[in-house]
């Protein structure tokens, strides 16, 4: 399916559409796409959605404060957009927002561009000002379980990561599983890759070192085999496929052992659980992780029973009390290095009224395809 086929355009009346698109008042500029409720950029340059407002804070040597000039503009000569421009001492900050008609509710594209103006290389920080209660993942921001913002790569932001944690867009579901028999309490909770996104964890270990890694599973949804087949990969070990129902049974805790090694010498051990190619249910699950020192492998029955937790260097109750994201919540900041007279741009995708933002691992949308879709739908609407 191409970008144009993914769009939705239910024509409004010309008068209503133009009013929604070009409304310019003291409180900012509204913009939309045919058939969708409008979003707004307010007078402070914040993108305002039904879930809250997103603002940008700029910092760095030679950066000053200044109020933005907010106006309605047209991109590519046809896409209605809102733009806020502010001269910030050594740099110019330009914020641009437009609606892309991505199925089913549209997506707002929010671009943050910083231009160096004084002919000297500059290091600046771009921090997002987000509503209270948001949770930040590797590539998304969630609010109340809803994906409200898609982020550029956090790995390129210069943000310091924790010693371990998940770096994916999966959802935590405490109490989802119903394990039977004596087992570690971690088997009651899961993280699930809803929308077929993989579950990814990263652990800091000594470079080039080895470890015994155990992944724990308990399938409490399906009762028959052949539904949720999982592909499990741990760095340095052969991948393993498993059907939890076929191997252990419904509500029965089970575990897989991997002899892991930091293959690339970066001091990180990566592990991924995704849906197998032939899986009917494409949503992977994971209940628990244990990382043990290298050497004789641990007894899996004792691991499942929770009797070897003290011997593990890491025990993760996946989706439960001691789980954590790789990147801390709170301040979300990107560090940009600008050459003399150079520029950099960050692009964010925001959930519109009643919708969700695209999840990178489950969506093919890019900044380029979203802009192309917006351009095509407005040209079609204008021709009609």
C-alpha positions in Angstrom: 0.0 0.0 0.0 1.5 3.3 -1.0 1.3 6.6 0.9 -1.6 7.9 -1.2 -3.6 4.7 -0.7 -3.2 5.2 3.1 -4.7 8.6 3.2 -8.2 9.5 4.2 -9.9 12.7 2.8 -13.5 13.3 3.5 -14.2 16.8 2.0 -15.5 19.5 4.3 -17.4 22.5 2.9 -14.9 25.0 1.4 -15.9 27.7 3.8 -15.5 25.5 6.9 -12.2 24.0 5.7 -10.6 27.4 4.9 -11.7 28.7 8.3 -10.2 25.8 10.1 -7.0 25.8 8.1 -6.1 29.5 8.1 -7.6 30.7 11.4 -5.1 33.3 12.6 -5.8 34.9 15.9 -4.1 36.1 19.1 -3.9 32.6 20.3 -2.1 31.1 17.3 -2.7 29.3 14.0 -5.0 26.4 13.3 -4.2 23.9 10.5 -5.8 20.6 9.3 -6.3 18.3 6.3 -9.6 17.7 4.4 -12.0 15.8 6.6 -10.2 16.1 10.0 -10.7 18.4 13.0 -7.9 21.0 13.2 -4.9 21.2 15.5 -3.2 24.4 16.5 0.1 26.1 17.1 -0.4 28.6 19.8 1.2 32.1 20.1 4.1 30.5 22.1 4.9 28.1 19.3 3.6 25.1 21.1 1.8 22.4 19.2 -1.6 21.9 20.8 -3.4 18.6 20.6 -6.4 17.0 22.4 -3.9 15.3 24.8 -1.9 18.4 25.6 0.7 20.8 24.3 4.3 20.2 23.1 6.8 23.0 23.4 10.5 23.3 22.6 13.2 24.8 24.9 16.5 25.8 23.3 19.8 26.0 25.1 23.5 26.4 24.5 26.2 29.0 24.4 25.2 32.2 22.7 21.5 31.2 22.7 19.1 33.9 24.0 15.4 34.0 24.7 12.9 35.6 22.3 9.2 35.3 21.6 8.4 33.6 18.3 6.5 35.1 15.4 3.7 32.7 14.6 2.0 32.7 11.1 0.1 30.6 8.6 2.3 29.4 5.7 2.0 27.0 2.8 4.5 24.2 2.2 5.2 23.1 -1.3 2.8 25.9 -2.4 -0.2 23.8 -1.3 0.0 22.3 2.3 -1.5 24.6 5.0 0.9 24.8 7.9 1.7 26.8 11.0 5.2 28.2 11.6 6.9 29.9 14.5 10.2 31.7 13.9 12.4 33.2 16.6 15.8 34.8 16.5 17.7 33.3 19.4 21.1 35.0 19.4 23.6 32.7 17.8 20.9 30.7 16.1 17.4 30.9 14.5 14.7 28.5 15.7 12.0 27.5 13.2 9.0 25.3 14.3 6.7 24.1 11.5 3.6 21.9 11.8 1.3 20.5 9.2 -1.3 17.7 9.0 -0.7 14.5 7.1 -3.8 12.5 6.1 -2.5 9.1 7.5 -5.2 6.6 8.1 -7.4 6.7 10.2 -7.1 10.0 12.1 -4.3 11.9 10.5 -0.9 12.7 12.0 0.7 16.1 12.7 4.2 16.5 11.5 6.2 18.9 13.8 9.6 19.9 12.5 12.2 21.7 14.7 15.0 23.4 12.7 18.0 25.2 14.2 20.2 27.5 11.9 23.6 28.9 13.0 23.8 32.6 12.1 27.1 34.0 13.3 29.6 32.0 11.3 30.9 29.9 14.2 30.3 26.3 15.0 27.7 25.9 17.9 26.5 23.2 20.2 22.8 23.6 21.2 20.3 21.5 23.0 16.6 21.0 22.0 14.5 19.9 24.9 10.8 19.0 24.6 8.4 20.4 27.1 5.8 17.6 27.5 2.5 17.3 29.5 2.7 15.8 32.9 2.3 12.0 33.1 3.9 11.2 29.8 6.2 8.1 29.6 9.1 8.2 27.2 10.3 5.2 25.3 13.1 4.8 22.8 11.1 6.2 19.9 7.7 7.1 21.3 6.0 9.1 24.1 2.9 7.6 25.7 0.2 9.2 27.8 -2.2 6.9 29.5 -1.2 4.1 27.2 -1.8 6.1 24.1 1.1 6.8 21.7 1.0 10.6 21.4 4.4 11.4 19.9 7.0 9.6 17.7 10.6 10.7 18.3 13.8 10.8 16.3 16.3 8.2 17.5 17.1 8.6 21.2 20.5 6.9 20.7 21.6 9.9 18.7 20.5 12.4 21.3 23.5 12.1 23.5 21.2 11.2 26.4 22.8 8.9 29.1 21.2 5.5 29.2 20.7 3.4 32.4 22.7 0.2 33.1 19.9 -1.9 31.7 16.3 -1.6 30.5 13.9 -2.0 27.7 14.3 0.0 24.5 11.2 -0.7 22.5 7.6 0.3 22.1 6.0 -2.7 23.8 3.3 -2.3 26.5 3.6 -3.4 30.1 0.7 -5.6 31.3 1.0 -6.4 35.0 -1.1 -9.4 36.1 -1.8 -10.5 32.5 -0.5 -14.1 33.0 -2.1 -16.8 35.3 0.8 -19.2 36.1 -0.1 -22.4 37.8 2.2 -24.2 40.2 5.1 -22.9 42.2 7.1 -20.3 40.3 8.8 -16.9 40.4 6.2 -14.1 40.8 7.6 -12.5 37.7 5.6 -15.0 35.6 2.4 -13.1 36.5 3.4 -10.0 34.4 4.4 -9.5 30.8 5.4 -6.9 28.3 3.6 -7.4 25.0 4.6 -6.1 21.5 1.1 -4.9 20.6 1.0 -4.2 16.8 3.8 -6.8 16.2 6.5 -4.6 17.6 9.5 -6.5 19.0 10.4 -6.6 22.7 14.0 -5.4 23.2 16.2 -5.2 26.3 19.8 -4.1 26.7 22.2 -4.8 29.6 25.6 -3.4 30.3 28.3 -6.1 30.7 32.1 -6.1 30.6 33.1 -5.8 26.9 33.5 -9.1 25.1 32.3 -11.0 28.2 30.0 -14.0 28.3 26.8 -14.7 30.4 24.1 -17.2 30.8 20.7 -15.6 29.9 17.3 -17.1 30.7 14.1 -15.8 29.2 10.9 -16.8 31.0 7.4 -17.2 29.4 3.9 -18.0 30.4 1.1 -18.0 27.8 -2.3 -17.3 29.3 -4.3 -16.2 26.3 -4.1 -19.1 23.8 -5.0 -22.6 24.6 -4.1 -24.2 21.3 -0.7 -24.5 19.6 0.4 -22.7 16.5 -0.9 -19.3 17.6 1.8 -17.2 19.3 5.2 -18.5 18.0 8.1 -16.5 19.2 11.6 -15.8 17.8 14.1 -15.2 20.6 17.5 -13.6 20.0 20.2 -13.0 22.6 23.5 -11.5 21.4 26.2 -14.1 20.8 23.9 -17.1 21.1 22.0 -19.1 18.4 18.4 -17.8 18.0 15.5 -20.0 19.3 11.9 -20.3 18.2 9.3 -21.4 20.7 5.6 -22.0 20.8 4.9 -21.7 24.6 1.7 -23.8 24.4 3.4 -26.6 22.5 6.4 -26.6 24.7 4.9 -26.0 28.2 1.1 -25.6 27.9 -1.3 -22.9 28.9 -0.6 -21.1 32.1 2.6 -23.1 32.5 5.8 -21.2 33.2 8.7 -22.1 31.0 12.2 -20.8 30.2 14.8 -20.8 27.5 18.6 -20.7 28.1 21.1 -18.8 26.0 24.9 -18.8 26.2 25.4 -15.2 25.4 28.4 -13.1 24.5 29.1 -9.4 23.8 30.0 -10.1 20.1 30.7 -6.5 19.0 32.6 -5.5 22.1 30.5 -2.5 22.9 29.9 -3.5 26.5 26.2 -4.1 25.8 24.2 -7.3 25.6 21.1 -7.1 23.4 18.1 -9.4 23.5 15.0 -9.4 21.4 11.7 -11.3 21.4 9.6 -11.0 18.2 6.9 -12.9 16.4 8.1 -15.8 14.3 7.5 -15.6 10.6 4.7 -18.2 10.7 3.0 -16.9 13.9 -0.7 -16.3 13.6 -0.6 -13.9 16.6 2.0 -11.3 15.8 2.2 -9.8 19.3 5.2 -11.2 21.1 5.2 -11.5 24.9 7.9 -11.9 27.6 7.6 -12.5 31.3 11.0 -12.6 32.9 14.8 -12.2 32.3 17.7 -13.6 34.3 21.3 -12.8 33.6 23.7 -15.2 35.3 27.6 -15.2 35.2 29.3 -17.3 32.6 30.1 -20.9 33.5 28.0 -23.9 34.2 24.4 -23.2 33.1 21.8 -22.7 35.8 19.1 -25.4 36.4 16.0 -24.1 34.6 13.5 -25.7 37.0 15.1 -23.9 39.9 15.2 -20.6 37.9 11.5 -21.0 37.1 10.8 -21.6 40.8 12.6 -18.4 41.8 15.3 -20.3 43.7 18.3 -18.9 41.9 17.4 -15.2 42.0 20.3 -14.5 44.4 22.8 -16.0 42.0 21.7 -13.8 39.1 23.5 -10.6 38.3 20.2 -9.3 36.9 16.6 -10.5 37.5 13.9 -8.6 35.6 10.2 -8.9 36.4 9.3 -7.9 32.9 6.2 -5.6 33.0 6.3 -5.7 36.8 7.7 -3.8 39.7 11.4 -3.8 39.0 11.2 -3.2 35.2 12.5 0.0 33.7 13.1 1.8 30.4 16.6 2.1 29.2 16.3 5.9 29.1 15.0 7.7 32.2 11.8 9.6 32.0 11.4 13.3 32.5 13.6 15.7 30.5 13.8 14.7 26.8 16.7 16.5 25.2 18.6 16.3 21.9 22.1 17.7 21.5 22.9 19.2 18.1 26.3 20.2 16.7 26.0 22.9 14.1 28.8 23.9 11.7 29.2 27.5 10.9 26.2 28.7 8.9 24.9 25.1 9.1 21.6 23.7 10.3 20.0 20.6 11.8 16.3 19.5 11.9 14.4 17.1 14.1 11.1 15.8 13.1 8.3 14.5 15.4 5.0 12.9 14.6 2.1 13.9 16.9 -1.2 12.1 17.5 -4.2 14.2 16.3 -7.7 14.4 17.7 -8.7 10.9 18.8 -5.8 9.2 17.1 -2.3 7.8 17.9 1.2 8.6 16.5 2.9 6.0 14.3 5.0 3.4 16.1 8.3 3.2 14.1 8.7 -0.6 14.3 5.1 -1.1 13.1 4.7 1.7 10.6 6.3 2.5 7.2 5.5 6.3 7.5 8.4 8.7 7.3 8.7 12.4 7.2 9.0 12.3 3.4 6.0 10.0 2.8 3.8 11.9 5.2 4.7 15.2 3.4 4.0 13.6 0.0 0.6 12.4 1.2 -0.3 15.8 2.5 0.8 17.4 -0.8 -1.2 15.0 -2.9 -4.4 15.2 -0.9 -4.4 19.0 -1.0 -3.7 19.1 -4.7 -6.6 16.7 -5.2 -8.9 18.7 -3.0 -7.9 21.9 -4.8 -8.6 20.4 -8.2 -12.0 19.1 -7.1 
